[in-house]
Amino acid sequence: EKRMVVRWWVCLMAVVLLLCITQGSVLWQGANAATNNSSQMIPNQVEVGTKTTIGGKWLASIGADVCLLVGTVWFLRALLIYKSNHSSTLDDNTHFSPQDLTTPSTTTHTTPAAHNAPFVIPPALHNQEDDVVVDVIVVGAGIAGNGVAVALGKQGRRVLLIERDLSEPDRIVGELLQPGGLCALRSLGLENCVEGIESPIVHGYAVIKGDGEVIMLPYPPTQRNPEVVGRSFHHGRFVQKLREGARSTKNVELREAKVTELLREPSSTSLNTDNTTPATGRVYGVKYETRDKVVKRAFAPLTVVCDGYNSAFRKQVISQKPETESRFYGLILRDCLPLHAHHGNVFLIEPAPVLAYQVDEQNTRVLVDIPESTNLKSYGGVNEFLRKVTVPQLPKSMQEAFLQALSQSRALPSMPNSALHPHPFLNPGLVLVGDSFNMRHPLTGGGMTVALTDAVVLGEELRSTDLTDTTAVNNALTKWYSRRRSLASTVNILSFALYNLFAANAKYPDLGPMREACFAYFQLGGACVSGPMNLLSVMRAQPWILGTHFFSVAAYGMWRLLSPIPWPWKLWRATKVLFYASRMFLPLCFANHVLDPRYPQPLHISTSA
């Protein structure tokens, strides 16, 4: 093992040395190329590559390489832990990328013998003539539910998709689909769902500071696609198109009904009165109630619960609850385009950022984030808070339309911005997908991409699996947990890291210099823009890339504090920036199992009381 460690160390140090040489030159060339075009700037708009120094370029490069060195040390530690744990058969290098949606993993996993029981419906449950027996039951016809139904239905499996309300949903989030999500749609054969619903193309983001300074952040091109774009739309219209796609898929039946109960084996236990202890026992199907108040039952070897952020069944398998730190309040600005059309506009105002984007060619959605700690009563309510605090900080071109929309809405629609980190579990016959399993802050617009890619990967892992074989299904789900980690954890961490950084003055006052450094980091150009935007677009979502850029921004912020003369009080402030940056970022990594070399270790829920 010592010889193996030495070989790994030498190889990785050679890679780090090579990156030290090449990365600095890439940043230098990218910054110089942008500086040559700086004479064409419009007032108050800063193109990447301007207002920078030679030291800043090289410091960003060195900061990234220091992060790679730290990552190397962690990798070696993880490798030793992995080698010493012979009971774990997980291949931790199994990653998933939207550019590689058709390569199922080949990792094998073992499952306890207690889970080897075949699927046989107990006579005590299956005793009515009108009971339905299918291959898969999907609860919830939202983003994730439709994706799962289509993915499994195209494999020839009989899928019953149950949705409590088939009317067009009215939500204020889930309206911006990143390029990675479009890749997942194409993999599912649902790319036409963004057509015919007035869905504007999104080319990237525009970050606007309070003083009007703007940074344009386009999606970087790839080798396969020179023009990478996303889409924005009305959430309800997109969901209805997905339901049409699911309904038209062979073997998929869509029913309007309310699922009231998961059917477990008769000897299983239910939740305690405090609703904190998960239930036990295999899930055989669901009990549901039609619009005519007729109670029916459906049975299947696998039930996939996709009933959203306010899941009625999540607490039956995991005890963790979503944590809400803020809420989005939404308005539609009629006949008003955002400051930068066909881009996601992020306004860095107090106390938290505001997001604006087109939902069609004439109207703009504005989402105002208000922390839960804000005393809205002292302002006279939400509307008065927006009128007195938010409106004066917005561009003048949007203020009139904003006030008009505010005057027409007595009770603004809102959505909680919740955190629910993934907690893998194996309950025979049951799996959670979408917001019922994992949630993140919607600021970066990555939630739908995670849901759709989860559906794609789940379909790939179950493609050759006998759903009546509990062991085979559990092995497939364990591999699904493993493959989803890279993309999902990157999107999760990025969403909360950016939100905390953009709301630094309110939540993390000591990260104010890092917030300014983030803005200046984008101005360096080159890899300092393409790297973060590859993460935001979910085209190359890997945690180590996120960590590299995050701590490069921290290093750049420290350098800006220390220059031109590193006085002792400056050194103290710079140290606090690194401390609070680590205090914010590393817990997110632990919560999303990024630093766990033995992940996944799903909780095996007992099949008997």
ChimeraX attribute file (.defattr): number of C-alpha atoms within 10 A of each C-alpha:
attribute: neighborCount
match mode: 1-to-1
recipient: residues
	/A:1	9
	/A:2	8
	/A:3	8
	/A:4	9
	/A:5	13
	/A:6	12
	/A:7	11
	/A:8	16
	/A:9	16
	/A:10	11
	/A:11	10
	/A:12	18
	/A:13	14
	/A:14	12
	/A:15	13
	/A:16	19
	/A:17	12
	/A:18	12
	/A:19	18
	/A:20	19
	/A:21	13
	/A:22	13
	/A:23	20
	/A:24	20
	/A:25	16
	/A:26	18
	/A:27	24
	/A:28	21
	/A:29	15
	/A:30	20
	/A:31	25
	/A:32	19
	/A:33	16
	/A:34	18
	/A:35	20
	/A:36	11
	/A:37	13
	/A:38	17
	/A:39	8
	/A:40	9
	/A:41	10
	/A:42	9
	/A:43	9
	/A:44	12
	/A:45	14
	/A:46	18
	/A:47	22
	/A:48	28
	/A:49	29
	/A:50	20
	/A:51	14
	/A:52	17
	/A:53	13
	/A:54	11
	/A:55	13
	/A:56	21
	/A:57	24
	/A:58	18
	/A:59	20
	/A:60	27
	/A:61	28
	/A:62	20
	/A:63	21
	/A:64	26
	/A:65	22
	/A:66	18
	/A:67	21
	/A:68	22
	/A:69	17
	/A:70	11
	/A:71	15
	/A:72	17
	/A:73	14
	/A:74	14
	/A:75	17
	/A:76	16
	/A:77	13
	/A:78	17
	/A:79	17
	/A:80	16
	/A:81	14
	/A:82	19
	/A:83	11
	/A:84	11
	/A:85	11
	/A:86	8
	/A:87	10
	/A:88	16
	/A:89	13
	/A:90	20
	/A:91	20
	/A:92	19
	/A:93	10
	/A:94	16
	/A:95	16
	/A:96	25
	/A:97	21
	/A:98	21
	/A:99	14
	/A:100	13
	/A:101	17
	/A:102	13
	/A:103	11
	/A:104	19
	/A:105	18
	/A:106	10
	/A:107	16
	/A:108	12
	/A:109	17
	/A:110	14
	/A:111	16
	/A:112	9
	/A:113	8
	/A:114	12
	/A:115	21
	/A:116	15
	/A:117	14
	/A:118	12
	/A:119	18
	/A:120	10
	/A:121	18
	/A:122	12
	/A:123	9
	/A:124	9
	/A:125	16
	/A:126	17
	/A:127	11
	/A:128	11
	/A:129	6
	/A:130	10
	/A:131	13
	/A:132	14
	/A:133	19
	/A:134	16
	/A:135	20
	/A:136	26
	/A:137	28
	/A:138	28
	/A:139	28
	/A:140	26
	/A:141	29
	/A:142	24
	/A:143	27
	/A:144	32
	/A:145	30
	/A:146	28
	/A:147	29
	/A:148	31
	/A:149	33
	/A:150	29
	/A:151	27
	/A:152	25
	/A:153	22
	/A:154	19
	/A:155	15
	/A:156	13
	/A:157	19
	/A:158	20
	/A:159	29
	/A:160	25
	/A:161	26
	/A:162	25
	/A:163	22
	/A:164	18
	/A:165	14
	/A:166	16
	/A:167	11
	/A:168	13
	/A:169	15
	/A:170	11
	/A:171	14
	/A:172	20
	/A:173	21
	/A:174	20
	/A:175	22
	/A:176	28
	/A:177	23
	/A:178	27
	/A:179	25
	/A:180	28
	/A:181	27
	/A:182	24
	/A:183	24
	/A:184	28
	/A:185	22
	/A:186	13
	/A:187	18
	/A:188	22
	/A:189	15
	/A:190	19
	/A:191	16
	/A:192	12
	/A:193	21
	/A:194	22
	/A:195	13
	/A:196	10
	/A:197	18
	/A:198	18
	/A:199	22
	/A:200	22
	/A:201	20
	/A:202	23
	/A:203	22
	/A:204	22
	/A:205	22
	/A:206	21
	/A:207	19
	/A:208	25
	/A:209	18
	/A:210	13
	/A:211	11
	/A:212	16
	/A:213	13
	/A:214	21
	/A:215	20
	/A:216	22
	/A:217	22
	/A:218	19
	/A:219	26
	/A:220	20
	/A:221	14
	/A:222	12
	/A:223	6
	/A:224	8
	/A:225	9
	/A:226	9
	/A:227	11
	/A:228	20
	/A:229	22
	/A:230	23
	/A:231	23
	/A:232	26
	/A:233	25
	/A:234	22
	/A:235	20
	/A:236	19
	/A:237	20
	/A:238	25
	/A:239	22
	/A:240	21
	/A:241	20
	/A:242	26
	/A:243	25
	/A:244	15
	/A:245	21
	/A:246	27
	/A:247	18
	/A:248	13
	/A:249	17
	/A:250	15
	/A:251	20
	/A:252	24
	/A:253	17
	/A:254	21
	/A:255	16
	/A:256	18
	/A:257	24
	/A:258	19
	/A:259	22
	/A:260	13
	/A:261	14
	/A:262	21
	/A:263	18
	/A:264	23
	/A:265	20
	/A:266	14
	/A:267	12
	/A:268	16
	/A:269	16
	/A:270	15
	/A:271	14
	/A:272	11
	/A:273	7
	/A:274	6
	/A:275	12
	/A:276	15
	/A:277	16
	/A:278	17
	/A:279	23
	/A:280	23
	/A:281	21
	/A:282	27
	/A:283	24
	/A:284	26
	/A:285	30
	/A:286	21
	/A:287	17
	/A:288	21
	/A:289	17
	/A:290	14
	/A:291	12
	/A:292	7
	/A:293	10
	/A:294	9
	/A:295	14
	/A:296	16
	/A:297	21
	/A:298	21
	/A:299	24
	/A:300	26
	/A:301	26
	/A:302	25
	/A:303	25
	/A:304	21
	/A:305	27
	/A:306	29
	/A:307	28
	/A:308	23
	/A:309	19
	/A:310	10
	/A:311	15
	/A:312	14
	/A:313	19
	/A:314	22
	/A:315	17
	/A:316	17
	/A:317	23
	/A:318	19
	/A:319	12
	/A:320	13
	/A:321	13
	/A:322	19
	/A:323	14
	/A:324	14
	/A:325	14
	/A:326	19
	/A:327	18
	/A:328	24
	/A:329	22
	/A:330	22
	/A:331	21
	/A:332	21
	/A:333	25
	/A:334	14
	/A:335	11
	/A:336	18
	/A:337	22
	/A:338	22
	/A:339	20
	/A:340	17
	/A:341	19
	/A:342	24
	/A:343	26
	/A:344	26
	/A:345	23
	/A:346	23
	/A:347	24
	/A:348	21
	/A:349	20
	/A:350	18
	/A:351	18
	/A:352	22
	/A:353	23
	/A:354	23
	/A:355	21
	/A:356	25
	/A:357	28
	/A:358	32
	/A:359	25
	/A:360	19
	/A:361	16
	/A:362	14
	/A:363	16
	/A:364	24
	/A:365	25
	/A:366	23
	/A:367	23
	/A:368	21
	/A:369	25
	/A:370	25
	/A:371	20
	/A:372	13
	/A:373	9
	/A:374	12
	/A:375	13
	/A:376	16
	/A:377	10
	/A:378	10
	/A:379	15
	/A:380	10
	/A:381	11
	/A:382	18
	/A:383	20
	/A:384	15
	/A:385	18
	/A:386	19
	/A:387	16
	/A:388	12
	/A:389	15
	/A:390	22
	/A:391	16
	/A:392	12
	/A:393	17
	/A:394	20
	/A:395	16
	/A:396	12
	/A:397	12
	/A:398	16
	/A:399	17
	/A:400	14
	/A:401	18
	/A:402	23
	/A:403	15
	/A:404	13
	/A:405	17
	/A:406	20
	/A:407	11
	/A:408	10
	/A:409	11
	/A:410	10
	/A:411	10
	/A:412	14
	/A:413	13
	/A:414	17
	/A:415	16
	/A:416	20
	/A:417	23
	/A:418	20
	/A:419	19
	/A:420	21
	/A:421	23
	/A:422	20
	/A:423	19
	/A:424	22
	/A:425	21
	/A:426	21
	/A:427	22
	/A:428	28
	/A:429	24
	/A:430	23
	/A:431	22
	/A:432	23
	/A:433	23
	/A:434	26
	/A:435	26
	/A:436	23
	/A:437	23
	/A:438	24
	/A:439	25
	/A:440	25
	/A:441	27
	/A:442	23
	/A:443	21
	/A:444	24
	/A:445	23
	/A:446	30
	/A:447	28
	/A:448	25
	/A:449	30
	/A:450	28
	/A:451	26
	/A:452	28
	/A:453	30
	/A:454	26
	/A:455	27
	/A:456	24
	/A:457	26
	/A:458	24
	/A:459	25
	/A:460	21
	/A:461	21
	/A:462	21
	/A:463	18
	/A:464	11
	/A:465	17
	/A:466	13
	/A:467	22
	/A:468	17
	/A:469	17
	/A:470	24
	/A:471	23
	/A:472	20
	/A:473	25
	/A:474	28
	/A:475	19
	/A:476	25
	/A:477	23
	/A:478	25
	/A:479	25
	/A:480	23
	/A:481	22
	/A:482	24
	/A:483	26
	/A:484	19
	/A:485	24
	/A:486	24
	/A:487	25
	/A:488	30
	/A:489	26
	/A:490	26
	/A:491	30
	/A:492	27
	/A:493	26
	/A:494	27
	/A:495	21
	/A:496	20
	/A:497	19
	/A:498	18
	/A:499	19
	/A:500	21
	/A:501	25
	/A:502	27
	/A:503	23
	/A:504	20
	/A:505	18
	/A:506	16
	/A:507	17
	/A:508	16
	/A:509	14
	/A:510	19
	/A:511	28
	/A:512	19
	/A:513	21
	/A:514	29
	/A:515	23
	/A:516	17
	/A:517	22
	/A:518	22
	/A:519	18
	/A:520	24
	/A:521	25
	/A:522	23
	/A:523	24
	/A:524	28
	/A:525	27
	/A:526	22
	/A:527	20
	/A:528	27
	/A:529	23
	/A:530	17
	/A:531	18
	/A:532	23
	/A:533	20
	/A:534	23
	/A:535	23
	/A:536	25
	/A:537	26
	/A:538	26
	/A:539	24
	/A:540	22
	/A:541	27
	/A:542	22
	/A:543	21
	/A:544	15
	/A:545	18
	/A:546	22
	/A:547	21
	/A:548	21
	/A:549	23
	/A:550	24
	/A:551	21
	/A:552	25
	/A:553	28
	/A:554	27
	/A:555	26
	/A:556	28
	/A:557	27
	/A:558	24
	/A:559	20
	/A:560	20
	/A:561	23
	/A:562	18
	/A:563	11
	/A:564	8
	/A:565	9
	/A:566	14
	/A:567	11
	/A:568	10
	/A:569	11
	/A:570	17
	/A:571	16
	/A:572	14
	/A:573	17
	/A:574	24
	/A:575	14
	/A:576	15
	/A:577	24
	/A:578	20
	/A:579	14
	/A:580	16
	/A:581	22
	/A:582	15
	/A:583	11
	/A:584	18
	/A:585	18
	/A:586	15
	/A:587	13
	/A:588	21
	/A:589	18
	/A:590	13
	/A:591	17
	/A:592	23
	/A:593	19
	/A:594	19
	/A:595	17
	/A:596	16
	/A:597	20
	/A:598	19
	/A:599	19
	/A:600	22
	/A:601	16
	/A:602	15
	/A:603	13
	/A:604	17
	/A:605	18
	/A:606	16
	/A:607	20
	/A:608	14
	/A:609	12
